[in-house]
Amino acid sequence: MSSQIAILDYRAGNLASVRKAFEHLGVEVIVTSSPMDACRAEKIVLPGVGHFDSTRTLDLLGLRKPVLEAISAGAPFLGICVGMQWMYNGSVEAPGVDGLGLIDAECGRFPAEVKSPHVGWNTLQKTGESKLLAGIAHDAYVYFTHSYRAPLTSEYIATTEYGGVFSAAVERGNIFGVQFHPEKSGDAGLHILRNFCEM
């Protein structure tokens, strides 16, 4: 497994838990805010906790361009929670804050009839072949904690249901995203991270 994995630090990610999960797998990672590190990384991980507005920091740090260039060059990219939502055009949580635009859609809120945030263990419903979810049971439990959700687009590879069905994981080429937290999802989450490492 490659050790050239950059975990991007934009002052909002669940960095310690994500780093420890990779280290548990025997993978060496760097936690960085450096555009140069993002350019040089063989793989990039963007964790996320909190408000979509926090992704503004990625622009302030100069990370948008090198991340897009790395993805264009074929580097696998994994967005976690808000990191996955940043892959979209944006979110109604923070109007006017641009996402990466890798997926042509906008993240939305949960319906008023369910409690938000959505916190807890839910099952994944896999929807087809996936490199990221290879070897994961169709109804595996994973851990969610989020207030906004990604819509169903052609990129989704797994869904879950809370106030309706939404994208739990997405994949297209070398871009991957999970709305849940693999670093908090036990053996299933570690298996997903291992899959990413082996790409």
C-alpha positions in Angstrom: 0.0 0.0 0.0 1.2 3.5 -0.9 2.4 5.8 1.9 2.0 8.9 -0.2 -1.4 9.9 1.2 -2.1 13.5 2.1 -4.8 14.3 4.5 -5.8 17.9 4.0 -6.0 20.0 7.0 -8.5 22.9 6.6 -9.1 23.4 10.3 -12.4 21.5 10.3 -11.7 17.9 9.6 -11.7 15.0 12.1 -8.0 14.7 11.5 -6.8 12.7 14.4 -9.3 9.9 14.0 -8.7 9.6 10.3 -5.0 9.6 10.6 -5.1 6.9 13.3 -7.4 4.8 11.1 -4.8 4.8 8.3 -1.9 4.2 10.7 -3.8 1.3 12.1 -3.7 -0.2 8.6 0.0 0.3 8.5 -0.2 3.3 6.1 2.0 6.3 6.6 0.2 9.6 5.9 0.9 13.3 6.1 -1.5 15.8 7.5 -0.9 19.0 5.6 -2.3 22.4 4.5 0.4 22.8 1.9 -0.6 23.2 -1.8 2.8 21.7 -2.7 2.0 18.5 -0.7 -1.3 18.2 -2.4 0.4 18.4 -5.8 2.9 15.8 -4.8 0.6 13.4 -3.1 -0.2 10.0 -4.7 -3.6 10.0 -3.0 -5.6 12.8 -1.3 -8.1 12.5 1.6 -10.4 15.4 2.6 -12.1 14.7 6.0 -14.8 17.0 7.2 -16.8 17.9 10.2 -19.0 20.9 10.6 -20.5 23.6 8.4 -20.0 23.6 4.6 -18.8 27.2 4.9 -15.6 25.9 6.5 -14.5 24.7 3.0 -13.8 28.4 2.2 -10.5 27.8 4.0 -9.5 25.4 1.2 -9.5 28.4 -1.1 -7.8 30.7 1.4 -5.0 28.0 1.7 -4.7 27.8 -2.0 -5.7 24.2 -2.1 -8.5 24.2 -4.7 -6.2 24.3 -7.8 -3.7 21.7 -6.8 -6.4 19.3 -5.7 -8.2 19.7 -9.0 -4.9 19.2 -10.9 -4.0 16.1 -8.9 -7.4 14.6 -9.6 -7.0 15.5 -13.3 -3.7 13.7 -13.3 -5.3 10.6 -11.9 -4.6 10.8 -8.2 -7.4 9.0 -6.2 -9.4 11.5 -4.1 -11.5 10.5 -1.1 -13.9 13.0 0.5 -15.4 12.2 3.9 -18.7 13.7 5.2 -18.4 17.5 4.4 -15.4 16.5 2.4 -17.7 14.5 0.2 -20.2 17.4 0.0 -17.3 19.6 -1.3 -17.2 17.4 -4.3 -20.5 18.9 -5.5 -21.3 22.3 -6.9 -22.2 23.5 -3.4 -24.7 23.2 -0.6 -27.8 25.0 0.5 -26.1 25.1 3.9 -23.7 27.8 2.6 -25.2 29.6 -0.4 -22.5 31.3 -2.5 -19.7 28.9 -1.3 -18.5 26.9 -4.3 -17.7 23.2 -4.1 -15.2 21.5 -6.4 -17.9 21.0 -9.0 -16.8 17.4 -9.6 -20.5 16.3 -9.3 -23.1 18.5 -11.0 -25.6 18.8 -8.1 -26.2 20.6 -4.8 -26.4 19.1 -1.3 -29.6 19.8 0.5 -31.2 19.7 3.9 -33.2 16.9 5.6 -37.0 17.2 5.5 -38.5 19.0 8.5 -40.3 15.8 9.8 -37.0 14.1 10.8 -34.5 15.2 13.5 -31.4 16.9 12.2 -28.5 16.2 12.5 -28.7 12.6 11.5 -26.5 10.8 14.0 -26.0 7.1 14.3 -25.5 3.8 12.6 -27.4 3.1 9.4 -27.1 0.3 6.8 -25.6 0.9 3.3 -27.6 -0.3 0.3 -25.0 -1.0 -2.4 -26.2 -0.2 -5.9 -23.6 -1.7 -8.2 -20.0 -2.5 -8.7 -17.5 -0.4 -6.8 -13.8 -0.3 -6.2 -14.2 1.6 -2.9 -16.9 -0.8 -1.5 -15.4 -4.0 -2.8 -15.8 -6.7 -0.2 -18.3 -4.7 1.9 -21.6 -6.4 2.7 -24.7 -5.1 1.0 -26.3 -4.1 4.3 -23.2 -3.2 6.3 -23.6 -0.7 9.1 -21.6 2.5 9.1 -21.6 5.6 11.3 -23.2 8.9 10.2 -23.2 12.4 11.7 -24.4 15.2 9.4 -27.0 17.9 9.0 -27.1 18.0 5.2 -27.1 15.3 2.5 -26.1 14.6 -1.0 -28.7 13.9 -3.7 -29.0 10.8 -5.8 -26.9 11.3 -9.0 -25.4 9.0 -11.5 -22.2 8.7 -9.3 -23.8 7.1 -6.3 -22.7 3.6 -5.4 -24.6 3.2 -2.1 -27.6 4.8 -0.5 -29.0 5.0 3.0 -32.4 6.2 4.2 -33.2 8.9 6.8 -36.1 11.1 5.9 -35.8 9.6 2.4 -33.1 8.0 0.4 -29.8 9.8 -0.2 -26.3 9.2 -1.5 -24.2 7.5 1.2 -21.2 6.9 -1.1 -20.2 8.1 -4.6 -17.6 7.0 -7.1 -16.5 8.0 -10.6 -13.1 7.1 -12.0 -10.6 8.2 -9.4 -13.0 10.3 -7.2 -14.7 8.8 -4.2 -16.9 10.2 -1.5 -18.6 8.8 1.7 -21.2 10.7 3.7 -20.5 8.5 6.7 -17.3 8.3 8.8 -15.3 5.2 7.9 -12.8 6.0 10.7 -15.7 5.5 13.1 -17.4 2.6 11.3 -15.5 -0.4 12.7 -14.2 -3.2 10.5 -16.4 -2.1 7.5 -14.9 1.4 7.7 -11.3 0.1 7.9 -12.0 -2.2 4.9 -13.1 0.8 2.9 -10.0 2.8 3.8 -7.9 -0.2 2.9 -9.6 -0.4 -0.5 -8.7 3.3 -1.1 -5.1 2.7 0.0 -4.7 -0.1 -2.5 -5.9 1.8 -5.5 
